[in-house]
Amino acid sequence: MKIAIYGLWIFNLLLVSLAVQAQKFENLAPTPPMGWNSWNYFKCDFNEELIKKVADAMSSNGMKAVGYEYIVIDDCWQVGRDKNGNIIPDPDKFPSGMKALADYIHSKGLKFGLYSDAGTKTCKGLPGSRGYEFQDARTYASWGVDFLKYDWCHHSTQDAKASYTLMRDALYKAGRPILFSICEWGENDPWLWAPEVGHMWRTGHDIKDCFNCDLNTSSQGVMQILDQQAVLRKYAGPNAWNDPDMLEVGNPGLTIAESRAHFSLWCMLSAPLIAGNDIIDMSPEIKKILIDKEVIAIDQDLLGIQAIKWLDYGDLEIWFKPLQNEEYAVCFLNRNEKEKTLNFDFNQWGKVFDPDKGWKKYTFDATYHIYDVWKKQHLGTSKTPLKATIPGHDVLLIKMSVKK
């Protein structure tokens, strides 16, 4: 009995030791990751030639220059396993193999991402990684993968934290730094445990290119996803980000104004900016939204503070985000289809309380320059009321800087 107990103690000690040694790769996401994913627009309709064209587009259309770097292939790239259990890419879609495709993407100065699933199958019924975590991690590392999106379909009775921690450990053991994107749909409160496991984690179900619609399915509109984020802001920060899902900017269900509002709010949320449209063939208006340096700078601010939902007037919401150098970003969101006239007096409020940072107080005691980030116009100072007209389903996004 004593020998058995001693043996069990040694075994548990070994597990603890391994747990201490295992960790995620650090400093892969000091700011929210930026890139592109195949799912929102192309679903399963892609091949290596299309992915190469996406890489060509990203490297030449201004996206790479402003920080987009990951090209991520979502579900439907894998077809089975060989006799040794190695995952097999679809040979019809990828005749040159994944290593060759990764090399091509890397040659463009970009990074390569793939998708897998913590269950036995992916969401489209293809081979998942359950039982093959360490083998798959070694394979991905040998191919040159830089980003892994890890889904949650066909998980049966698995424990989410344990399942994602197992793959984290497998990636770490494989030795190649791989950014780990946890896609478990927010079902098991990942914000409570995911910061130690991955670099970003989904906070809800899949996004749909619909501005304000509750579809009563596994997909949700932009506003429905936004509403879930305010209470989660305290969990996000450098190298650990809330992920409200990929961008629908430029996809058919959103107008230009709705795409602009969607992008603005994701930047206010310090969300990963993973484009989900056809970046090979997009309109100048959509391209302008996706590559606006000043809006992206709000998302990529090194403080990494997710916006506070400051004031809520029903159809008009005001979101507030502290930035470096004692600057602020403020987003006035018009959720109504009709335009709204704004007459906002910062002096009336005087301060913003941060409920997640020990009630830290941000004040407007100084005089601030007010700058319209989208229109590139100066709108006066905080000493006089801010007057503007906000079109339906659009935003006024301003940056406030102390007047010297």
C-alpha positions as CSV (number, residue, x, y, z in Angstrom):
1,M,0.0,0.0,0.0
2,K,2.8,2.4,0.9
3,I,4.6,1.6,-2.3
4,A,1.4,2.3,-4.3
5,I,0.8,5.6,-2.5
6,Y,4.4,6.6,-3.0
7,G,4.2,5.7,-6.7
8,L,1.0,7.7,-7.1
9,W,2.6,10.7,-5.3
10,I,5.6,10.5,-7.7
11,F,3.2,10.3,-10.7
12,N,1.3,13.4,-9.5
13,L,4.5,15.3,-8.8
14,L,5.6,14.5,-12.4
15,L,2.3,15.8,-13.7
16,V,2.7,19.0,-11.7
17,S,6.3,19.4,-13.0
18,L,5.2,19.0,-16.5
19,A,2.3,21.4,-16.0
20,V,4.8,24.0,-14.6
21,Q,7.1,23.5,-17.6
22,A,4.4,23.6,-20.2
23,Q,3.4,27.1,-21.4
24,K,2.3,29.1,-24.3
25,F,4.7,30.9,-26.5
26,E,5.2,34.4,-25.0
27,N,5.1,37.8,-26.8
28,L,3.5,36.5,-30.0
29,A,0.6,39.0,-29.6
30,P,1.6,42.1,-27.7
31,T,-1.1,43.8,-29.7
32,P,-4.2,42.2,-31.2
33,P,-3.3,39.9,-34.1
34,M,-4.1,41.1,-37.7
35,G,-4.6,38.9,-40.7
36,W,-7.1,37.2,-43.0
37,N,-9.2,34.0,-42.7
38,S,-10.8,32.0,-45.5
39,W,-14.1,31.1,-43.8
40,N,-16.5,34.1,-43.8
41,Y,-16.4,34.6,-47.6
42,F,-15.0,31.4,-49.2
43,K,-16.2,28.8,-46.7
44,C,-14.8,25.5,-48.2
45,D,-14.3,26.9,-51.7
46,F,-10.6,27.5,-51.8
47,N,-7.3,25.9,-53.0
48,E,-3.7,26.7,-53.0
49,E,-3.9,29.0,-56.0
50,L,-6.5,31.1,-54.3
51,I,-4.5,31.3,-51.1
52,K,-1.5,32.4,-53.0
53,K,-3.6,35.2,-54.7
54,V,-4.7,36.3,-51.2
55,A,-1.1,36.4,-50.1
56,D,-0.2,38.4,-53.2
57,A,-3.0,40.8,-52.5
58,M,-2.2,41.3,-48.9
59,S,1.4,42.0,-49.7
60,S,0.6,44.6,-52.4
61,N,-2.7,46.3,-51.6
62,G,-1.5,48.1,-48.4
63,M,-2.7,45.6,-45.9
64,K,0.7,44.2,-45.0
65,A,2.1,47.8,-44.8
66,V,-0.4,48.6,-42.0
67,G,0.1,45.4,-40.0
68,Y,-1.9,42.5,-41.4
69,E,0.3,39.5,-41.5
70,Y,-1.5,36.1,-41.0
71,I,-3.1,34.2,-43.9
72,V,-5.3,31.6,-42.1
73,I,-6.9,28.6,-43.9
74,D,-10.0,27.5,-42.0
75,D,-12.0,24.2,-42.1
76,C,-12.0,21.9,-45.2
77,W,-8.2,21.7,-46.0
78,Q,-7.8,18.2,-44.5
79,V,-9.3,14.9,-45.8
80,G,-8.0,12.1,-43.6
81,R,-5.0,10.4,-41.9
82,D,-2.4,8.1,-43.3
83,K,-1.5,4.7,-41.9
84,N,0.8,6.4,-39.3
85,G,-1.9,8.8,-38.2
86,N,-0.5,11.8,-39.9
87,I,-3.0,14.4,-41.1
88,I,-3.5,14.6,-44.9
89,P,-4.2,17.8,-46.7
90,D,-6.7,17.6,-49.6
91,P,-4.4,16.7,-52.6
92,D,-6.8,18.2,-55.1
93,K,-6.8,21.5,-53.3
94,F,-3.2,21.5,-52.3
95,P,-1.2,19.5,-54.9
96,S,2.1,21.1,-53.9
97,G,1.5,20.4,-50.2
98,M,1.2,22.6,-47.1
99,K,5.0,23.2,-46.7
100,A,5.3,24.6,-50.2
101,L,2.3,26.9,-49.6
102,A,3.7,28.1,-46.2
103,D,7.0,28.8,-47.9
104,Y,5.3,30.9,-50.6
105,I,3.4,32.9,-47.9
106,H,6.6,33.4,-45.9
107,S,8.4,34.6,-49.1
108,K,5.9,37.4,-49.1
109,G,6.9,38.5,-45.6
110,L,3.6,37.1,-44.2
111,K,2.7,34.3,-41.8
112,F,0.8,31.0,-42.3
113,G,-2.2,29.8,-40.3
114,L,-4.2,26.6,-40.2
115,Y,-7.4,25.4,-38.5
116,S,-8.1,22.3,-36.5
117,D,-10.6,21.1,-33.9
118,A,-10.3,19.8,-30.3
119,G,-12.9,17.1,-31.0
120,T,-12.8,14.0,-33.1
121,K,-14.0,15.9,-36.2
122,T,-14.0,19.5,-37.4
123,C,-17.3,21.4,-37.8
124,K,-17.5,20.1,-41.4
125,G,-16.9,16.5,-40.3
126,L,-13.3,16.2,-41.3
127,P,-10.5,14.8,-39.0
128,G,-10.1,16.7,-35.7
129,S,-7.1,16.6,-33.4
130,R,-8.5,14.7,-30.5
131,G,-6.0,11.9,-29.7
132,Y,-3.5,13.3,-32.2
133,E,-2.6,16.6,-30.5
134,F,1.2,16.1,-30.2
135,Q,1.4,14.4,-33.6
136,D,-0.5,17.2,-35.3
137,A,1.5,19.9,-33.5
138,R,4.7,18.3,-34.8
139,T,3.3,18.2,-38.3
140,Y,2.2,21.9,-38.2
141,A,5.6,22.9,-36.9
142,S,7.3,21.0,-39.8
143,W,5.1,22.7,-42.3
144,G,5.9,26.2,-41.0
145,V,2.6,27.0,-39.4
146,D,2.6,30.3,-37.4
147,F,-1.1,30.4,-36.2
148,L,-3.5,27.7,-35.2
149,K,-7.3,28.3,-34.9
150,Y,-8.6,25.5,-32.7
151,D,-12.4,24.9,-32.9
152,W,-14.8,23.1,-30.6
153,C,-17.1,20.8,-32.7
154,H,-17.6,17.1,-31.9
155,H,-16.1,17.5,-28.5
156,S,-18.5,15.1,-26.7
157,T,-17.9,15.3,-23.0
158,Q,-14.4,16.8,-23.2
159,D,-13.4,19.4,-20.7
160,A,-12.6,22.6,-22.6
161,K,-9.8,23.9,-20.4
162,A,-8.0,20.5,-20.4
163,S,-8.5,20.0,-24.1
164,Y,-7.1,23.4,-25.0
165,T,-4.3,23.1,-22.5
166,L,-3.3,19.8,-24.0
167,M,-2.9,21.3,-27.5
168,R,-1.1,24.3,-26.0
169,D,1.4,21.9,-24.4
170,A,1.7,20.0,-27.7
171,L,2.5,23.2,-29.6
172,Y,5.1,24.2,-27.1
173,K,6.7,20.9,-27.2
174,A,6.8,20.9,-31.0
175,G,9.1,23.9,-30.6
176,R,7.9,26.3,-33.3
177,P,6.3,29.5,-32.0
178,I,2.7,29.2,-33.0
179,L,0.0,31.8,-32.0
180,F,-2.9,29.8,-30.4
181,S,-6.4,31.0,-31.2
182,I,-9.0,29.3,-29.0
183,C,-12.3,29.0,-30.8
184,E,-14.6,27.4,-28.1
185,W,-17.4,30.0,-28.7
186,G,-17.3,31.3,-25.1
187,E,-19.3,28.4,-23.8
188,N,-17.0,27.6,-20.9
189,D,-16.1,31.1,-19.8
190,P,-12.7,30.9,-21.5
191,W,-11.7,34.4,-20.3
192,L,-11.3,32.9,-16.9
193,W,-8.6,30.4,-18.0
194,A,-7.6,31.1,-21.6
195,P,-5.1,33.9,-20.8
196,E,-2.6,31.2,-19.6
197,V,-3.5,28.9,-22.5
198,G,-3.8,30.9,-25.7
199,H,-3.2,34.3,-27.2
200,M,-6.9,35.0,-28.1
201,W,-10.2,33.3,-27.4
202,R,-13.6,33.6,-28.9
203,T,-16.2,35.2,-26.7
204,G,-19.3,33.9,-28.5
205,H,-20.7,32.2,-31.5
206,D,-19.9,32.9,-35.2
207,I,-20.4,36.3,-36.6
208,K,-22.7,36.9,-39.6
209,D,-22.6,39.7,-42.1
210,C,-25.7,41.3,-40.6
211,F,-25.5,44.5,-38.6
212,N,-28.3,44.0,-36.1
213,C,-30.1,40.6,-36.2
214,D,-30.6,37.8,-33.7
215,L,-30.7,34.8,-36.0
216,N,-31.5,32.3,-33.1
217,T,-28.7,30.0,-34.6
218,S,-25.1,29.6,-34.0
219,S,-24.5,32.8,-35.9
220,Q,-25.1,36.4,-34.6
221,G,-25.1,39.9,-36.0
222,V,-22.5,42.5,-35.3
223,M,-24.5,44.4,-32.7
224,Q,-25.5,41.2,-30.9
225,I,-21.8,40.3,-30.6
226,L,-20.9,43.8,-29.5
227,D,-23.4,43.6,-26.7
228,Q,-21.6,40.6,-25.2
229,Q,-18.2,42.4,-24.9
230,A,-18.6,45.2,-22.4
231,V,-18.5,42.9,-19.3
232,L,-15.5,41.0,-20.6
233,R,-13.1,43.9,-21.0
234,K,-11.2,43.3,-17.8
235,Y,-9.9,40.0,-19.0
236,A,-8.1,41.3,-22.1
237,G,-4.7,42.8,-22.5
238,P,-1.3,42.3,-24.2
239,N,-0.7,38.7,-25.4
240,A,-4.2,37.7,-24.3
241,W,-7.2,39.1,-26.2
242,N,-11.0,38.7,-26.2
243,D,-12.0,37.7,-29.8
244,P,-15.5,38.8,-30.8
245,D,-14.8,36.9,-34.1
246,M,-13.5,37.7,-37.5
247,L,-14.4,40.8,-39.5
248,E,-17.4,40.9,-41.9
249,V,-16.2,44.2,-43.3
250,G,-16.9,44.2,-47.1
251,N,-19.1,41.2,-47.1
252,P,-22.5,41.4,-48.9
253,G,-24.8,41.7,-45.8
254,L,-23.3,45.0,-44.6
255,T,-23.4,48.5,-46.1
256,I,-20.4,50.7,-46.3
257,A,-21.5,52.6,-43.2
258,E,-22.1,49.3,-41.3
259,S,-18.7,48.0,-42.3
260,R,-17.1,51.3,-41.1
261,A,-19.0,51.0,-37.8
262,H,-18.1,47.4,-37.4
263,F,-14.4,48.0,-38.0
264,S,-14.4,51.1,-35.7
265,L,-16.0,49.1,-32.8
266,W,-13.6,46.1,-33.2
267,C,-10.7,48.6,-33.0
268,M,-12.2,50.2,-29.9
269,L,-12.5,46.7,-28.4
270,S,-8.8,45.9,-29.0
271,A,-10.1,42.9,-30.9
272,P,-8.0,40.8,-33.3
273,L,-8.5,42.2,-36.8
274,I,-8.9,39.2,-39.0
275,A,-10.4,40.2,-42.3
276,G,-13.0,37.8,-43.7
277,N,-13.8,39.3,-47.1
278,D,-12.4,38.7,-50.6
279,I,-9.3,40.9,-50.4
280,I,-8.3,39.9,-53.9
281,D,-11.2,41.8,-55.4
282,M,-12.7,44.5,-53.0
283,S,-14.0,47.9,-53.6
284,P,-11.9,51.1,-53.0
285,E,-14.4,52.0,-50.2
286,I,-13.8,48.7,-48.3
287,K,-10.1,48.8,-48.8
288,K,-10.0,52.3,-47.4
289,I,-11.7,51.0,-44.2
290,L,-9.5,48.1,-43.8
291,I,-6.2,50.0,-44.2
292,D,-6.9,53.2,-42.4
293,K,-3.7,53.6,-40.3
294,E,-5.2,56.0,-37.7
295,V,-8.2,53.7,-37.0
296,I,-5.9,50.7,-36.8
297,A,-3.6,52.5,-34.4
298,I,-6.6,52.7,-31.9
299,D,-6.8,48.9,-32.0
300,Q,-3.0,48.4,-31.8
301,D,-2.4,50.9,-29.0
302,L,0.3,49.4,-26.7
303,L,-1.8,49.9,-23.5
304,G,-4.1,47.2,-24.8
305,I,-7.1,48.5,-22.9
306,Q,-10.5,47.4,-24.2
307,A,-13.1,50.2,-24.5
308,I,-15.5,51.0,-21.8
309,K,-19.2,51.3,-22.7
310,W,-19.4,54.7,-21.2
311,L,-22.9,56.0,-21.9
312,D,-26.0,54.3,-23.3
313,Y,-28.9,56.3,-24.7
314,G,-30.6,53.3,-26.4
315,D,-30.0,53.8,-30.1
316,L,-26.9,56.0,-29.3
317,E,-24.0,54.5,-27.4
318,I,-20.7,56.1,-26.4
319,W,-17.6,53.9,-26.1
320,F,-14.5,55.2,-24.5
321,K,-10.9,53.8,-24.8
322,P,-7.8,55.1,-23.0
323,L,-4.7,55.4,-25.3
324,Q,-1.0,56.0,-24.8
325,N,0.2,59.5,-24.0
326,E,-2.9,60.4,-22.1
327,E,-5.0,60.4,-25.2
328,Y,-8.5,58.9,-25.6
329,A,-10.6,57.4,-28.4
330,V,-14.4,57.9,-28.2
331,C,-16.8,56.2,-30.5
332,F,-20.4,57.5,-30.9
333,L,-22.5,54.6,-32.3
334,N,-25.8,55.2,-34.0
335,R,-27.6,51.8,-33.8
336,N,-30.7,53.3,-35.5
337,E,-31.4,53.2,-39.2
338,K,-32.1,57.0,-39.1
339,E,-29.5,59.7,-38.7
340,K,-29.0,61.3,-35.3
341,T,-28.0,64.8,-34.4
342,L,-25.3,64.9,-31.7
343,N,-24.7,67.8,-29.3
344,F,-22.4,66.4,-26.7
345,D,-20.8,68.5,-23.9
346,F,-17.8,66.8,-22.3
347,N,-17.8,69.4,-19.6
348,Q,-21.2,68.1,-18.5
349,W,-19.7,64.7,-17.6
350,G,-16.1,65.7,-16.6
351,K,-14.9,62.1,-16.0
352,V,-15.2,58.4,-17.0
353,F,-15.1,55.7,-14.3
354,D,-13.4,52.5,-15.1
355,P,-15.3,49.8,-13.2
356,D,-12.8,47.1,-14.0
357,K,-9.6,48.9,-12.9
358,G,-10.5,49.7,-9.3
359,W,-12.8,52.6,-10.4
360,K,-9.9,54.5,-12.0
361,K,-11.1,57.9,-13.1
362,Y,-10.3,59.4,-16.5
363,T,-11.0,63.1,-16.5
364,F,-11.5,65.9,-19.0
365,D,-10.0,68.6,-16.8
366,A,-7.6,69.7,-19.5
367,T,-8.5,71.1,-22.9
368,Y,-8.5,68.4,-25.5
369,H,-8.2,68.7,-29.3
370,I,-11.0,66.7,-31.0
371,Y,-10.1,64.9,-34.2
372,D,-12.5,63.0,-36.5
373,V,-10.5,59.9,-37.3
374,W,-12.4,58.8,-40.4
375,K,-12.9,62.2,-42.0
376,K,-9.4,63.5,-41.0
377,Q,-10.9,66.7,-39.7
378,H,-10.3,68.7,-36.5
379,L,-13.6,69.4,-34.7
380,G,-12.5,72.0,-32.1
381,T,-11.8,71.3,-28.5
382,S,-13.5,69.7,-25.5
383,K,-14.4,73.2,-24.1
384,T,-17.3,73.6,-26.5
385,P,-20.0,71.0,-27.2
386,L,-19.3,68.5,-30.0
387,K,-21.9,68.9,-32.7
388,A,-22.3,66.4,-35.6
389,T,-24.8,64.3,-37.6
390,I,-24.3,60.6,-37.4
391,P,-25.9,58.6,-40.3
392,G,-27.9,55.5,-39.6
393,H,-25.9,52.4,-38.6
394,D,-22.7,54.5,-38.6
395,V,-20.3,56.0,-36.1
396,L,-18.4,59.2,-35.2
397,L,-15.0,58.1,-34.2
398,I,-12.9,60.8,-32.5
399,K,-9.4,61.0,-30.9
400,M,-8.8,63.4,-28.0
401,S,-5.4,64.8,-27.4
402,V,-4.3,67.3,-24.7
403,K,-3.9,70.8,-26.1
404,K,-0.3,72.0,-25.5
